[in-house]
Amino acid sequence: DTTGRLGGIFAPTLIIGGTEDPFFSESILRETAEKIPDAALCVYDGAGHGIPKERKRRYEDDTLAFLNDRLGGLSGSRGQMVSSRAKEMG
């Protein structure tokens, strides 16, 4: 168990998961996000383990918003600026 080491991750981290994921429960996602200092969390209602395919557009939008928020000034793939989001996105 490496849970105790999560607090040592200082890179901006985006955690994305679904409420129907058979491998990672929503509570595990939330616990993980709380333990990583600069983590953002997106939980997709009804999504399973294949979010990039299941929710492609939202996944792309949330990822771009996270990158823009953390790195600033990135342009979205659709040619517009992506808005910033709060710690818990989506």
C-alpha positions in Angstrom: 0.0 0.0 0.0 1.5 3.3 -1.1 -1.3 5.5 0.1 1.0 7.2 2.6 3.3 8.4 -0.2 0.6 10.4 -2.0 1.3 13.5 0.0 4.7 13.5 -1.6 3.3 14.1 -5.1 3.8 17.8 -5.8 3.1 17.8 -9.6 -0.3 19.1 -10.6 -2.5 16.0 -10.8 -5.9 15.4 -12.4 -7.9 12.4 -11.2 -10.8 11.4 -13.4 -13.1 8.5 -12.5 -16.6 7.2 -13.0 -19.2 6.3 -10.4 -19.6 2.9 -12.1 -15.9 2.1 -12.3 -15.5 -1.5 -11.1 -11.8 -1.0 -10.1 -11.8 2.4 -8.4 -14.7 3.5 -6.2 -15.7 7.1 -5.9 -14.5 7.1 -2.3 -11.1 5.9 -3.4 -11.0 8.6 -6.0 -11.9 11.3 -3.4 -9.4 9.9 -0.8 -6.6 9.9 -3.4 -7.4 13.5 -4.5 -7.5 14.7 -0.9 -4.0 13.3 -0.2 -2.3 14.8 -3.2 -1.5 18.5 -2.5 -2.3 19.9 -5.9 -4.9 17.4 -7.2 -8.1 18.2 -9.0 -10.9 15.6 -9.2 -13.6 14.9 -11.8 -16.2 12.2 -11.1 -18.5 11.3 -14.0 -21.9 10.0 -13.0 -22.7 6.7 -14.6 -19.3 6.3 -16.3 -17.1 3.2 -15.9 -13.4 2.6 -16.4 -13.2 3.7 -20.0 -13.9 7.4 -19.6 -11.8 8.7 -22.5 -14.1 6.6 -24.8 -17.3 6.8 -22.8 -17.3 10.6 -22.3 -14.8 11.7 -24.9 -15.9 15.4 -25.2 -16.2 16.0 -21.5 -12.9 14.2 -20.8 -11.1 16.4 -23.4 -12.8 19.6 -22.0 -12.0 18.8 -18.4 -8.4 17.8 -19.3 -7.8 21.1 -21.2 -9.4 23.1 -18.5 -7.1 21.5 -15.9 -4.0 22.2 -18.0 -5.2 25.8 -18.6 -5.8 26.3 -14.9 -2.4 24.9 -13.9 -0.3 26.1 -16.8 -2.3 29.1 -18.0 -2.9 30.4 -21.5 -3.5 27.2 -23.2 -5.9 27.2 -26.1 -8.6 24.6 -26.3 -8.6 22.2 -29.3 -11.6 24.0 -30.6 -9.7 27.3 -31.0 -11.0 29.0 -27.9 -9.6 29.6 -24.4 -10.6 27.0 -21.9 -12.0 28.3 -18.6 -10.5 27.6 -15.2 -12.2 25.2 -12.9 -12.4 24.8 -9.1 -10.6 22.0 -7.2 -13.4 19.6 -7.9 -14.2 19.9 -11.6 -17.3 18.8 -13.5 
